[in-house]
Amino acid sequence: MGRQDQRPSPDRGGAVGGRGFWLVLVALIVEGYDLQAANFAAPALVDALGIARTEVGPLLSASLVGVLIGALLVGPLGDRIGRRRVMIGCCLAYGLLSLLTGAANGLGGIILLRFLVGIGLGGFLPNALALAGELAPPGRQGTHTAMVGLGITLGGVIAGALAARMLPVFGWRSIFIVGGLLPLAIAALLAIALPESPALPRDATVAPRGQGVRALLRPGTRATSVAIWIIFAAVLMNVYLLSGWIPLLMKDSGLSAAGAAWVGTAYHAGGVGGGIVASLLLARRGWRTVTVFAALASTVLLVLSANAWSQAAVVLLIVTLGFFVTGTQNAINGAAGATYPAEIRAAGLGWALGLGRLGSIAGPLVGSLAVVLGMHDARQFFAIPIVPLLLAAALAFWLARSRHQATATGSLPA
């Protein structure tokens, strides 16, 4: 468990590996845009379609349910038929579906299309993360996996910036139309230039079968896998609760829709810095990086919920929160990718991301439930994620200690 791939490859860290890294990063920026599209379109959609605030949760969660299914069922196919094939197919699928979302008229149709978009997004992500790590130079797998994960955050920044510009002029449909055209272009680029993983057999169709969840739950890996699943669920719940509701909370505090979008963008921009720092720390600190970032994110949330701060102070704290929350998210991607061996890496990341989506699905719905229960103050919302983040920090600390002990006893390579 956790051994690095031992197959030699002249391309790892070379020109082909470097090209693959940048292609995967750009593809994940586009995926990040599509993941956040509904969050930034939501305020305008509420006004245009007359949606009740309690209906926002299902809209924001629809794609996340699809991501869960895609990560569990489509993601592991990369271990059998190749990462590249799955990534190209998923890009084509969710690009076309996003275009259809931009043409939809009723809330029900939009929710269904966002669910289908999510299946494509869910199948793409674990293979993209696995491939980035497998194209990395030796010893840098976790760092490269976490670093390309920043593409998701950068995509959120771009989505927020474009939303602030496009919503007042072109309306909510423009967000989804752009989110459809970009992945179609990326699919063509990947088909032309993306290399396949050097960690898989040259003929991916002869890869070992019967891995999947059974390999993740065998006696030597079960406790690690379950801990990783809980960490992903706890962290992703907070990521999507905050990214989904911060624009709405800021709009309720008196900002315009564009101003609320800019605050949401600032949150994601803070996350870019956090993701870079966490990625660089992973090479030496591994799961300990997750522990530190999750604990500090909890501290910032405690500060936000403890006082009625000025608007400027709230924005500064939200940027700091994005730094640590997104840093935690990127760190778990890299740490989990480095934990699993190549033959079950897409399955390991797919199941972690898939079951983690139970948390991300719950995030926006928790926000809706809080509104129903009368929690209208932003300070109350910021108190919700504290305990899940502390749980993630504790489990990451246990994983770090377990892997250190396994290395010391010789059961795991250093």
N, C-alpha and C positions, 0 to 999 in steps of 0.2 A: 504493500500500500504506500503510495506517495513516491515510488521510485521514478526517476527521470527516464525518459525514453533513451535507450542505449543505441539505437540504430544510427550509424554515421550518416551524415548528409553534407556534401560539400556546399549546399546552398544555404544552410542555416547561418544566419548572420551576414551572408554575402549579398550580392546584388539582387538575386531572386527573393531571398528572405526579406530584404529591405523593401522591395517593391510590394511584396505581399502584405507587409505590415501596414504600409501607407494606404493600400487599397482597402484593407479591412477597416482601418480607421475612418476613411471617408464613408464607407458603407454604413458604419455604425453611427456616424453623424446623421446620415439620412434616417436611419432607424430611430435615433433619438428624437428627431423632428416629428416623425409619425407617432411615436409613443406619447408625445406631449401635445399633439395637435388639438385633441378634444379639450384638454385643460385650458388652453388659451382661447379656443373658440367658444367655450362654455358661456362666458358672460354675454357675448353678442347673440349666441343661440338662445339663451334664456329670454332675451328681449324680443328676438325675431319670431320665435315660435310660441311665446307665452308659456314657457315651461315653469312649473312650480319649483321652488328651490329644493324641495325634497326629492324631485325627479332627477336632479343633477347627479347624484351618487350612481344610479344605474348607468347613466350615460358615460360617466368617467370610468366605470368599472368594466364596461362591456368588452373593450379591447383587452383588458387584463385577464378576463376569463379565457378569452381566445389564446392569449400568450401562455397561460397555464397548459392548455390542451396541446398547443403547438410545441412547447418545450418538452412535454412528456412523451408525445407520440411522434412528432416529426424530428425533433432535435437528435435523438439517438440514432436516426438513420445515417447520420454522418459517419458513425463508426463502421458502418457496413457498406455504404455506397459512395462514400467520400464527402468531405466537408464542402468542396467546391460545388458539386451538383446540387446539394441541398440549399446552399446559400443563393445560387442563381435562381432556382425555382421559387424560393420563398420571396425574393425581391420582386419577381414578375407578378406573383400572386397578390401581394399586399399593395403593390403600386396600382394595379388595375382596380382593386377593390376600393382604394382610397379615392380614385377618380369618381367611382360610382357614388361614394359618400357625398362628394361635392355636388352631385346632381339630385340627391334624395330630398324629399319634401317633409315627410312625417318623422316624428321622434322614433317610432318603432322601427322604421326602415334604417335610420341612422344607427340605432343601437345594434341591429343585426349586422350591418356592414362593418361596424367597428369591431364586433366580435370576430368576424371572419378575417379582418385585417390583423387582429391579434394573433390568430393561428400562424400566419406567415411570419410575423415578428418573432413569435416564440420559437419557431423552428430555426430561424436565422441566427439568433443570438448565441446559443451555446456553441454552435459550429464556428462562428466568427471568433469567439473568445478562445476556443480550443486551437484553431488554426494559427492565430496570432502567437500563442505560446510556443507552438511546435515549429514555427519559423524563426524563433528567437535564438540568439547565440546561447551556448551552454551556460547554465547558471542564471539566466535572465528570464526564464519562462514566466515566473509570477509577475515580474515587473512589466513585461510586454503585454501579458494578459490584462493586467490592471490598466496599463496605459492606453490600450485601444478602447477599453471600457469608457474612457473619457469621451469618446466619440458620442456616447449616449447623452452625456451632460452638455457637450458642445451643441448637439442637435437641439436640446432644450433651450439653450441660449438663443440659437438662431430662430427657433419657433417663436420665442417670446418677442424678439426684435422685429421679425416680419409681421407678427400679429399686431404689434403696436402701430406699424405703418399701414398694413393692409386692411385691418378691420374697419377703421373709419371710412375708407374709400370703397373697398370692394366687398365688404361683408364677410360673414363666417365661411361661406362656400370656398372662398379663395384659399383658405388655410388648407383644406383637404385636397384641392386641385393641385397645389404646389406639392403636397405630400404624396400625390400619385405620380406626377411627372418625374420627380427626382429618383425614386427607386427604379423606374423603368430605365432611366439613363445609366444608373449604377449597375443594373443587371447586365446591360450590354458591355460595360467596361470590365466587369468581372469575367464575363465569358471570353473576352479577348486576352486579358492580362493576368488573371489570378492564378498562382500556382497551387497545386494540390499539396496536402500535408506530407512532409518527408517521414512522418512517424507512422503512416499507414502503408500497407502493402501497395506496390505499384498498381496492381489490379484490385481496386477497393472492393470489388464484388466478391472477392474471396476472403474478406476479413472475417475473423472468428464470429460465429453466431452464438446466440444464447447468453450474451453478456447482460446488458441492461440492468434492470433493478435487482435481479437475482445476484449479480456480482456485487452490487452496492450493499446488499444486505447479508452477505456471507459473514461468518463469525469474525474474520479478521478486519472487516471494514464497517460492520453494522453500526457500532457506537459512533464512529467518526461521521458516517453518512447522516445519521439522525441528528447529531449536533449541528452539522452544516445546514441541514434542512430547516431547523428551528431558527438558526441565525439568519438565514436568507428571509424567512417569513417575517421575523421581527423587524429586520432592517428595511425590507421592501414595503412593509405596512407603513412605516414612518415616511419613507421617500415619497410614496404616492398620496398619503394623507396631506403632507406638507405642500408638495408641488401642485396638487389638485386644488387645495383650498386657500393657499396664500393669495392668489389673485382675487378670489372672491372676498376674502376677509379684508383685503386692502381696499377693494371697491366699496364694501360696507362701511369702511372707516372714513369715507368721504372722497377717495380718489376717483378719477375718471377711469373708464375701461382701459384707456391707453396707459394711464399712470399705474394702474394695478398690474398691467402686463409688464411694465418696466420693472416693478418691484419683483415680480416673479422671475424676470430675466436676471435681475441682480442676484437673486437666490441661486440660480443655476450658474451664474458667473463665479460666485464664491465657490461653488462646487468644483469648478475647473481647477482652481488653485489647490483645493483640498485633494482632488483626485491625483494631481501631479505629485504632490508631496507624499501621499500614501503610496503611490506606485513606486517611487524611489526608495521608500523605506522597506518595501516588501522583500527585496533581495536578501536583506539580513535579518529582518524582524518577523516576517511571515504573519502568523495569526496574532502576534503581540501588537502589530500595527492596528489590527481590528479592535483589540481591547482598548487601546489608548484613544482612538478616534471615536468609538461609540461612547466611552465614558465622558469625553469632552463635549460631544453633541448633547448628551443628557444635561451636562452642566449649563450649556447655553440655553437650553429649553427651560431649565429651572429659573434662570435669570429673567427670561422673557415672561414667564408666567407669574413672577413674584412681584411685579410692579407695573403701574400704568406709565410706561415710558413715552417720551415725546416721539413724534413721527420720525424724526431724523435718527433717534436712538434705535427705534424699532427696525428701521431699514438696515442700519449697521449691524444689529444683532442678527437679522435675517440673513445677511451676507455671510456672517460668521457661522451661522447655523448651516448654511449651504456648504461651507468649507468642510465642516466635520461630518455632516450626514452623508454628503456625496463621497467624501473621502472614505467613509466606512463602506459605502456601497462598492466603490472601486476596489478597495482592499479585499473584500470577501470574494469578488470575482477572481482576482489574482491568486489569493491564498487557496481557494478551492481548486482552481485549475492546476496549481502546482502540487496539490495533494493527491490527485488521481493519476494513475498511469495512462499512457496513450490509448491503450486498447479499450478503455472504458471512460475516457475523458469527456467525450460529447455526452455520453449517458449520464456521467456524474454531474456535469454542469447543467445538462438538460433537466434532470430531476431536481437539482438544487434550485434552479431558476423556476421550474414548473411549480414545485410545492411552495417555493417562496412567493409565488404569485397568489397563493391563498392569502398571504399578508397584504400584497399590493391590491388585491380585489377588496379586501376588508377596509383598506385605508380610506378611500373616498366614501364608502358606506358608513364607516365610523363617523366621518364628518357629517353626513346626513342625519345619522342617529343623534348626534350631539345637538343638531339644530332642533330636532323633534323634542328632545329632552329639555330644551330651553337654554342651551349653552351658546349664547350669541356673542359673548365677549371673547376676543382673540386670545386673551390670557388663558382662558379655559381650554381652548384648542391646543395651545402650546404645552399644556401640562399632560395631554393624553399620551404622547410618544415616549415619555421619560422612562417608564418601567420596561417596555419592550427593548429599548436601547440598552438598558442596564443588564437585561437578560442576555442580549447578544454579546455584551462585553464579557460577562462571566463565562459563557460557553466558549468564546474565543480564547480566553485565558486557559481554560481546561484543554483545548486542542493544542495550544502552544506548549503547555507542559507535557502533554501526552507524546507529542512528536519529539520533544527534546529528550524525554526519557527513552523513547524507542531508538533514537539516534545513539544515545549514550550506551545502550545495551547491544547495539549492532543489529537490531531488527529493522532499522530503516537507514538508508544511506544519508550521510550528512549533507 
